[in-house]
Amino acid sequence: MTAPAERMKMMRQRRRARGLRELRIVVADPRERAVRRRIVKQVAGLKPSHERDALQWIEAVSEFDTDETR
């Protein structure tokens, strides 16, 4: 049997041949108390008017995301 590192390398090569690429994303862990506190603080600082504008923009551009365009 091949070593794990070699199997991973082969898997990545197969994916690249199919036009795929591995992507790793590191995000803050919401289970951590400090992260939750930071989120609460940021949400409390949101301005309703700005959020309303953002939601209206999302609704406007989502009209283009229909089954007919896929």
C-alpha positions as CSV (number, residue, x, y, z in Angstrom):
1,M,0.0,0.0,0.0
2,T,1.2,3.5,-0.8
3,A,2.0,6.0,1.9
4,P,-0.8,8.5,2.9
5,A,1.2,11.4,1.5
6,E,1.5,9.7,-1.9
7,R,-2.2,8.8,-2.0
8,M,-3.0,12.4,-1.3
9,K,-0.7,13.5,-4.1
10,M,-2.3,11.1,-6.5
11,M,-5.8,12.3,-5.5
12,R,-4.8,15.9,-6.1
13,Q,-3.4,15.0,-9.5
14,R,-6.7,13.3,-10.4
15,R,-8.7,16.3,-9.3
16,R,-6.4,18.7,-11.2
17,A,-6.9,16.6,-14.3
18,R,-10.6,17.1,-13.9
19,G,-10.1,20.9,-13.6
20,L,-10.5,20.9,-9.8
21,R,-8.3,22.5,-7.2
22,E,-8.2,22.0,-3.4
23,L,-9.1,25.1,-1.4
24,R,-8.7,25.4,2.3
25,I,-10.5,28.1,4.3
26,V,-9.7,28.9,7.9
27,V,-12.6,30.6,9.8
28,A,-13.1,31.7,13.3
29,D,-14.6,28.9,15.5
30,P,-18.1,30.0,16.6
31,R,-17.9,27.5,19.5
32,E,-15.3,29.7,21.2
33,R,-16.7,32.2,23.7
34,A,-14.3,35.0,22.6
35,V,-15.5,34.6,19.0
36,R,-19.2,34.7,20.0
37,R,-18.5,37.9,22.0
38,R,-16.8,39.5,19.0
39,I,-19.8,38.6,16.8
40,V,-22.3,39.9,19.3
41,K,-20.4,43.2,19.4
42,Q,-20.2,43.5,15.7
43,V,-23.9,42.7,15.2
44,A,-24.8,45.3,17.9
45,G,-22.8,47.9,15.8
46,L,-24.8,47.3,12.6
47,K,-26.8,50.2,11.3
48,P,-30.4,49.1,10.3
49,S,-30.4,51.5,7.3
50,H,-27.2,50.1,5.9
51,E,-28.4,46.5,6.4
52,R,-31.7,47.4,4.7
53,D,-29.7,48.8,1.7
54,A,-27.7,45.6,1.5
55,L,-30.8,43.4,1.6
56,Q,-32.5,45.5,-1.1
57,W,-29.4,45.1,-3.3
58,I,-29.3,41.3,-2.7
59,E,-33.0,41.1,-3.6
60,A,-32.4,43.2,-6.8
61,V,-29.5,41.0,-8.1
62,S,-31.2,37.8,-7.1
63,E,-33.8,38.4,-9.8
64,F,-31.1,37.2,-12.2
65,D,-30.6,33.9,-10.4
66,T,-33.5,31.9,-11.9
67,D,-33.7,28.4,-13.3
68,E,-33.9,29.7,-16.8
69,T,-30.4,31.2,-16.6
70,R,-28.7,28.0,-15.6
